[in-house]
Amino acid sequence: MTLTYFDPDASLEKVFNAIQQDGGAIITDALTPDLLTRFREELEPYLTVAPCGRDDFTGRKTQRIGALVARTPSCREIVMDARVLALAHHFLSPHTDKITIHLTQATTINPGEGAQLLHRDREAWGTNIPAQIEPQFNTLWAITDFTAENGATNIAPGSHKWDWNREANSDEITQAVMPKGSVLLYTGTVLHGGGENRSNDPRVGLNLTYCLAWLRQQENQYLSCPPHIAKNLDEELQDLL
């Protein structure tokens, strides 16, 4: 089981079809080197003080940083990536004419962290949303290289079409190995989880997710991006928040 990789100027129709089929796809070199560097530099002060998780799921050696639209100006450009927005709107359009930002989170998997339990992100709303409604379109941007050794995301292609309680066998799981600057696009229903970091270096990813506007956001953007910052943002970004 593998994911399909695309160049940054690939047909969005082909990318969309791959996501529909496998539950995920990867666009390589999606970030310019300048934007990647700016985001990493803006994130660094928060990364040095961010706490690790308090349980196995959040990761006892994994750091998470939210409120990134307010904290890192470069994140605003990544949120507004035209390819991602086009795919997100198209993907979620059967159930809404408006989408919002669900979560902004940088995740650093440090050396020695174990593999995360495979899960479906849509579980943020429990199991009350009918299976035929896909509530979420997700992106995971590689801020460092994602390798098999440093915790590249585990994902079970096609699992977005499985029965809810079916678990993935080892031969049904692949890793989203990708160079820094790439982005994993995946559904809210596909099974996935952070990989085990067996290397000596941290794996840094940027998780930006979009959801149906009639659902509550996991990260309350009214609180995480306060008025004195939000009032100066582009109107389209304000609408997403």
C-alpha positions in Angstrom: 0.0 0.0 0.0 1.5 3.3 -1.1 0.5 7.0 -1.5 0.8 8.9 -4.8 3.4 11.7 -5.1 2.8 14.8 -7.2 5.0 17.7 -8.4 4.0 21.1 -7.1 2.4 22.1 -10.5 0.5 18.8 -10.9 -3.1 18.8 -12.0 -5.3 19.4 -9.0 -7.9 17.0 -10.5 -5.3 14.2 -10.4 -4.4 15.1 -6.8 -8.1 15.2 -5.8 -8.7 11.8 -7.4 -5.8 10.3 -5.6 -7.1 11.6 -2.2 -10.6 10.3 -3.0 -9.1 6.9 -3.8 -6.4 6.5 -1.1 -7.5 8.9 1.6 -4.2 10.9 1.1 -1.6 12.1 -1.4 1.6 14.0 -1.3 2.8 17.1 -3.1 6.6 17.5 -3.0 8.4 20.8 -2.9 5.1 22.6 -2.2 6.8 25.3 0.0 9.4 27.7 -1.4 12.7 27.5 0.4 12.2 31.1 1.6 8.7 30.4 3.1 10.0 27.2 4.7 12.9 29.1 6.3 10.8 31.9 7.6 8.3 29.6 9.2 11.0 27.6 10.9 12.7 30.8 12.2 9.3 32.1 13.5 8.5 28.8 15.2 11.8 28.3 16.9 11.2 30.6 20.0 8.0 28.7 20.8 9.6 25.3 20.1 12.4 25.9 22.6 9.8 26.2 25.5 6.9 24.0 24.3 6.0 21.2 26.7 5.7 17.6 25.7 2.5 15.6 25.8 1.1 14.1 29.0 0.0 10.7 27.7 1.0 8.2 25.0 -1.4 9.6 22.4 -0.2 13.1 22.5 3.3 11.8 22.9 5.5 12.1 26.0 8.4 13.2 23.7 6.3 15.2 21.3 5.9 18.9 21.4 2.8 20.7 20.1 2.4 24.5 19.4 -0.9 26.0 18.4 -2.3 29.5 17.6 0.1 29.7 14.7 -1.8 32.3 12.6 -1.3 34.8 15.4 2.2 33.6 16.4 3.9 33.0 13.0 3.1 35.4 10.1 4.4 33.0 7.5 1.8 30.5 8.6 -0.8 32.8 7.2 0.7 32.3 3.7 0.7 28.5 4.1 -2.9 28.5 5.3 -3.9 30.4 2.1 -2.0 28.1 -0.3 -4.2 28.4 -3.4 -3.8 24.7 -4.3 -4.8 23.5 -0.8 -7.8 25.9 -0.6 -9.0 24.8 -4.0 -8.8 21.1 -3.0 -10.3 21.7 0.4 -13.3 23.6 -1.0 -13.9 21.0 -3.7 -13.5 18.1 -1.2 -15.9 19.5 1.4 -18.3 21.1 -1.1 -20.9 18.3 -1.0 -21.8 19.3 2.5 -21.1 23.0 2.7 -20.5 26.2 0.7 -18.1 27.5 3.4 -15.1 26.1 5.2 -13.2 27.2 8.2 -9.8 26.6 9.8 -10.1 23.7 12.2 -6.6 23.5 13.7 -3.2 25.1 13.3 -0.5 23.1 15.1 3.2 22.5 14.8 4.2 19.0 16.0 7.7 18.0 16.8 8.4 14.3 17.3 11.6 14.0 19.3 14.1 11.1 19.3 12.9 8.2 21.3 9.2 8.8 20.7 7.1 5.7 20.0 4.5 5.4 17.2 1.2 7.0 17.8 -2.0 5.0 17.9 -3.6 5.0 14.5 -6.8 7.2 14.6 -9.2 9.2 12.5 -9.1 12.9 13.0 -12.9 13.2 12.6 -13.2 11.6 16.0 -12.8 15.2 17.4 -16.6 15.3 16.9 -17.2 11.8 18.2 -19.1 9.3 16.1 -22.3 11.3 15.6 -21.5 12.6 12.1 -22.9 10.2 9.5 -20.2 8.2 7.7 -21.2 9.6 4.3 -20.3 13.1 5.4 -16.6 13.9 5.4 -16.1 16.7 7.8 -12.5 17.5 7.4 -9.6 18.1 4.9 -6.2 18.0 6.4 -2.6 19.0 5.5 0.6 18.1 7.2 3.6 20.1 5.9 7.1 18.7 6.3 9.2 21.4 8.0 12.0 18.9 8.3 12.5 15.8 6.1 10.1 13.1 7.0 12.0 9.8 6.9 11.2 6.2 7.9 13.6 6.6 10.8 12.5 10.0 12.3 8.8 9.5 12.6 7.2 10.0 9.1 3.4 9.7 9.5 2.0 6.2 9.4 -1.1 6.0 7.2 -3.4 3.2 5.9 -4.4 4.1 2.3 -8.0 3.3 1.6 -9.0 3.1 5.2 -11.4 6.1 4.8 -13.6 3.6 3.1 -13.5 0.8 5.7 -16.0 0.0 8.4 -15.4 2.2 11.4 -14.1 -0.5 13.7 -11.8 -2.2 11.3 -8.1 -2.0 12.3 -5.2 -1.9 9.9 -2.8 -4.8 9.5 0.9 -4.0 9.2 1.0 -4.7 5.5 -1.8 -2.1 5.0 0.2 0.8 6.5 2.7 3.0 4.7 4.8 5.9 5.9 4.4 9.4 4.4 8.1 9.7 3.7 8.8 13.1 2.0 11.4 15.8 1.8 11.0 19.1 3.7 8.8 21.5 2.0 6.4 18.8 0.9 2.8 18.4 2.1 0.7 15.4 2.9 -3.0 16.0 2.1 -5.4 13.6 3.8 -9.0 13.1 4.8 -10.5 13.4 8.3 -11.5 9.7 8.0 -8.3 7.9 6.9 -6.4 6.0 9.7 -3.0 7.6 10.5 -0.7 8.5 13.3 2.8 9.8 14.0 5.6 7.4 13.4 8.3 6.2 15.8 11.4 8.4 15.9 14.4 6.0 15.9 16.8 8.8 14.7 18.8 11.3 16.6 17.0 14.3 15.1 13.5 15.8 15.7 10.8 15.6 13.0 8.9 18.8 12.7 5.6 19.1 10.9 2.9 21.7 10.4 -0.7 20.5 10.7 -3.2 22.8 9.1 -6.8 21.4 8.9 -10.0 22.7 7.3 -13.5 21.7 8.2 -17.2 22.2 7.4 -18.1 25.7 8.6 -21.2 24.4 10.5 -19.0 22.4 12.9 -17.2 23.6 15.9 -13.4 24.1 15.4 -11.0 22.1 17.5 -8.9 25.2 18.0 -11.1 28.2 18.8 -9.7 30.8 16.4 -11.6 33.7 18.1 -9.4 33.1 21.1 -6.1 31.9 19.4 -6.0 34.9 17.0 -7.1 37.9 19.0 -8.8 41.0 17.5 -5.7 43.2 17.5 -4.1 40.7 15.1 -7.2 39.5 13.2 -8.3 43.0 12.2 -5.2 43.4 10.0 -5.5 40.0 8.2 -6.7 39.6 4.6 -10.5 39.3 4.5 -10.4 35.7 3.0 -8.2 34.6 5.9 -10.5 36.3 8.4 -13.4 34.3 6.9 -11.5 31.1 7.3 -10.8 31.9 11.0 
